[in-house]
Amino acid sequence: MKNLIKNILALAVLGAIIFVFQNQIGRSYLNLRDRFFPCDFPIGYSVGTIDPRFNVSETVFEADIKSATDIWNKASSKILFIEKPNGNLKINLVYDTRQATTQKLNNLNSQITSGKNSYESLKTEYDMLKADILATRDNVQTENDVVIINQKIAKLNNLAQKINQSVSDVNAKVRQYNSAGEILGGQFEEGLYESDSSGQKIDIYEFKNKNNLIRVLAHELGHALSLDHSNDPSSIMYYINSGTNLTLSADDIRMLREHCGVK
């Protein structure tokens, strides 16, 4: 009878422990399963937190993640990633100085492009007016002709001042751009995949545009599959996000096949 009571108590304690730590136990099981049986079970993912300073809605972010998972799913004979309301893999947009600097660079680049376009427009107008003055200056005969050509010369001088100011503005923006670019130090982590007893997560810190974001997501999803970096610059799994393609390279596919046993 005593043994029965002990067994019941032991089971009750075990049940209580399992109930209290069920989330941690579940996450640990999923992590171990994905480690020892890679690609045999789809990795369930869901959107975690989105910092509003990225100006990306949850709907848009979900669509970008879907595009990134499709890169891997379509290259495999298996479903490697699947969206779930409480997926074990949380994908977050984490804002810090990296994205702040990138947004500043994008803004400065836009201003530089606008400034260059303004310069080209002013220079074209200047050259046309200068050619007109040179063509007509020898034919000045009346007082009215003198007034007209003097007006043209005044306008030409005014355009020259605007052109000089435009050049000065563009050069100032270029200096700001180069200074901001130095903050990034050339290479830095745009994203990071982590897995521990609390679960799996992908934190995205920086992206320049939609295409760039999808590539960063696809790269970190590759790490979620336990893939290493590739030595091929065109690969999604190359250590620097320098490409523009949204398809796997031959080396990406090779690593996928070797790791997952995909034919």
Secondary structure, 3 states (H helix, E strand, C coil): CHHHHHHHHHHHHHHHHHHHCHHHHHHHHHHHHHHHCCCCCCEEEEEEEECHHHCCCHHHHHHHHHHHHHHHHCCCCCCCEEECCCCCEEEEECCCHHHHHHHHHHHHHHHHHHHHHHHHHHHHHHHHHHHHHHHHHHHCCCHHHHHHHHHHHHHHHHHHHHHHHHHHHHHHHHHHHHHHHHHHCCCCCCEEEEEECCEEEEEECCCCCHHHHHHHHHHHHHHHCCCCCECCCCCCCECCCCCCCCCCCHHHHHHHHHHHCCC
